[in-house]
Amino acid sequence: KKRYANVRSWIFMGHSMGAGSFGAAGIVGWLTNSTSATQQENSIKQIFDKNKQTVNGLVMLAGTITGGSLDLSKGLKDFQVLVVLGSEDTITPPNGNSEAGTPVQEGIQRKLPKHSTKLVILRGANHAGFGHYGPQRFPFPDGERKVTLEKQQTLTIHHIRKLTNKIIRKNKQG
């Protein structure tokens, strides 16, 4: 609570299901009043409001928004989104369906702000390469990575830095 009281701008990030409706995107949703919140979540929101903290960014690695209740496409001011997908990802395939059976692109195009969402598809990258936990086997085997793990993670960090620097510049401008 008090530990980060001096932080004014937050960027939430998650990977796979931790990026979507039940992860980072879901947190952004209830902190920005885009979705309903539990009592515990409301108490965290009160801390944000009291300390004049804002959510200015979302990074989704190999993730998308599924389900009907979360929609971040409207009403978020000064909000930037980065979605990074891998061309070889079979869990969250850029041109296929998510685990929930809905098109990955649909969750990105319909549920995130059109004016401030950047989608990056890393050529040769797979699902597990956004982390470092070995081959992805569940719910089904991941595609073979065609770039090194280091290359995939370096490119991912590059895009995250660009987003972070953009948000920092905007915040300094006021």
C-alpha positions as CSV (number, residue, x, y, z in Angstrom):
1,K,0.0,0.0,0.0
2,K,2.4,2.7,1.1
3,R,5.4,1.0,-0.5
4,Y,4.4,2.2,-4.0
5,A,2.5,5.4,-3.0
6,N,4.9,7.5,-5.0
7,V,4.3,5.6,-8.2
8,R,1.7,7.6,-10.3
9,S,1.5,5.6,-13.5
10,W,1.1,1.8,-13.8
11,I,1.5,-0.6,-16.6
12,F,0.1,-4.1,-16.1
13,M,1.5,-7.1,-17.9
14,G,0.7,-10.8,-18.2
15,H,1.4,-13.9,-20.3
16,S,-1.2,-16.2,-21.8
17,M,-4.2,-16.5,-19.4
18,G,-2.4,-14.1,-17.1
19,A,-2.7,-11.5,-19.8
20,G,-6.4,-11.7,-20.6
21,S,-9.7,-11.4,-18.9
22,F,-8.6,-13.2,-15.7
23,G,-5.2,-11.5,-15.5
24,A,-3.6,-8.2,-16.4
25,A,-6.5,-7.1,-18.7
26,G,-9.0,-8.0,-16.0
27,I,-7.1,-5.9,-13.4
28,V,-7.1,-3.0,-15.7
29,G,-10.8,-3.5,-16.3
30,W,-11.8,-3.1,-12.6
31,L,-9.2,-0.4,-11.9
32,T,-10.7,1.7,-14.7
33,N,-14.3,0.9,-14.0
34,S,-14.6,-1.0,-17.3
35,T,-16.0,-4.0,-15.4
36,S,-17.5,-4.8,-12.0
37,A,-15.2,-5.4,-9.1
38,T,-15.3,-7.5,-5.9
39,Q,-15.1,-5.8,-2.4
40,Q,-11.4,-6.6,-2.2
41,E,-10.7,-5.2,-5.7
42,N,-12.7,-2.0,-4.8
43,S,-10.4,-1.5,-1.8
44,I,-7.4,-1.6,-4.0
45,K,-9.1,0.8,-6.4
46,Q,-9.6,3.2,-3.5
47,I,-5.9,3.1,-2.8
48,F,-5.2,4.0,-6.4
49,D,-7.7,6.9,-6.3
50,K,-6.4,8.2,-2.9
51,N,-2.8,8.3,-4.2
52,K,-3.8,9.7,-7.6
53,Q,-2.4,6.7,-9.3
54,T,-3.5,5.8,-12.8
55,V,-3.3,2.8,-15.1
56,N,-1.7,4.0,-18.4
57,G,-0.7,0.7,-20.0
58,L,-1.3,-2.9,-20.6
59,V,1.1,-5.5,-22.1
60,M,-0.3,-8.8,-23.2
61,L,2.2,-11.5,-24.1
62,A,0.6,-14.4,-26.1
63,G,-2.8,-13.4,-24.8
64,T,-6.2,-12.1,-25.8
65,I,-9.4,-11.1,-24.2
66,T,-12.1,-13.8,-24.2
67,G,-15.6,-13.9,-22.8
68,G,-18.2,-11.2,-22.9
69,S,-17.9,-9.1,-19.7
70,L,-14.5,-7.3,-20.3
71,D,-14.3,-4.6,-22.8
72,L,-11.5,-2.0,-22.7
73,S,-12.3,-0.6,-26.1
74,K,-13.9,2.7,-25.0
75,G,-13.4,5.4,-22.4
76,L,-9.8,4.9,-21.4
77,K,-7.9,8.2,-21.6
78,D,-4.1,8.2,-22.1
79,F,-4.0,4.4,-22.2
80,Q,-1.6,2.3,-24.3
81,V,-1.8,-1.4,-25.1
82,L,0.9,-3.7,-26.5
83,V,-0.1,-7.2,-27.6
84,V,2.8,-9.4,-28.6
85,L,2.0,-12.8,-30.3
86,G,4.3,-15.4,-31.8
87,S,3.9,-16.7,-35.3
88,E,4.6,-20.3,-34.2
89,D,2.2,-20.1,-31.1
90,T,-0.4,-22.8,-31.3
91,I,-1.9,-22.0,-27.9
92,T,-2.8,-18.3,-28.8
93,P,-2.3,-18.4,-32.6
94,P,-2.4,-15.0,-34.2
95,N,-4.7,-16.1,-36.9
96,G,-6.5,-18.9,-35.0
97,N,-8.7,-19.5,-32.0
98,S,-7.8,-19.1,-28.3
99,E,-8.2,-21.8,-25.7
100,A,-11.7,-20.5,-25.2
101,G,-12.5,-21.2,-28.8
102,T,-12.9,-17.5,-29.9
103,P,-10.7,-15.9,-32.5
104,V,-7.6,-14.4,-31.0
105,Q,-7.8,-11.3,-33.3
106,E,-11.4,-10.7,-32.2
107,G,-10.4,-10.2,-28.6
108,I,-7.8,-7.8,-29.7
109,Q,-9.7,-5.8,-32.3
110,R,-13.1,-5.6,-30.5
111,K,-12.1,-5.4,-26.8
112,L,-9.1,-3.1,-26.8
113,P,-8.8,0.6,-27.7
114,K,-8.4,0.9,-31.5
115,H,-6.5,4.2,-31.4
116,S,-3.9,3.0,-28.9
117,T,-3.4,-0.7,-29.3
118,K,-0.3,-2.0,-31.0
119,L,-0.2,-5.6,-32.2
120,V,3.2,-7.2,-32.8
121,I,3.6,-10.7,-34.2
122,L,7.1,-11.9,-33.7
123,R,8.2,-14.2,-36.6
124,G,9.5,-17.5,-35.4
125,A,8.3,-17.0,-31.8
126,N,6.1,-19.5,-29.9
127,H,4.0,-19.4,-26.7
128,A,6.5,-20.8,-24.2
129,G,9.2,-18.5,-25.4
130,F,7.6,-15.5,-23.7
131,G,8.5,-17.2,-20.5
132,H,11.3,-19.6,-19.7
133,Y,9.6,-22.7,-18.5
134,G,10.4,-25.3,-21.2
135,P,8.1,-26.8,-23.8
136,Q,4.4,-26.0,-23.5
137,R,2.4,-29.2,-23.4
138,F,-1.0,-28.1,-22.0
139,P,-3.7,-27.8,-23.2
140,F,-1.9,-29.1,-26.3
141,P,1.7,-28.9,-27.6
142,D,3.0,-25.5,-28.6
143,G,4.6,-24.9,-32.0
144,E,8.3,-25.1,-32.5
145,R,10.2,-21.9,-32.0
146,K,12.1,-20.9,-35.1
147,V,14.3,-18.3,-33.3
148,T,16.4,-18.7,-30.2
149,L,14.8,-18.1,-26.8
150,E,17.2,-15.1,-26.3
151,K,16.1,-13.6,-29.7
152,Q,12.4,-13.9,-28.8
153,Q,12.8,-12.4,-25.4
154,T,15.1,-9.6,-26.7
155,L,12.6,-8.6,-29.3
156,T,9.8,-8.7,-26.7
157,I,11.7,-6.5,-24.3
158,H,12.5,-4.1,-27.1
159,H,8.7,-3.6,-27.8
160,I,7.9,-3.3,-24.1
161,R,10.6,-0.6,-23.7
162,K,9.1,1.3,-26.6
163,L,5.7,1.3,-25.0
164,T,7.1,2.2,-21.6
165,N,9.1,5.1,-23.0
166,K,6.1,6.4,-24.9
167,I,4.0,6.4,-21.7
168,I,6.8,8.1,-19.7
169,R,7.1,10.8,-22.4
170,K,3.3,11.4,-22.3
171,N,3.3,11.6,-18.5
172,K,6.1,14.2,-18.5
173,Q,4.2,16.3,-21.0
174,G,1.4,16.4,-18.5
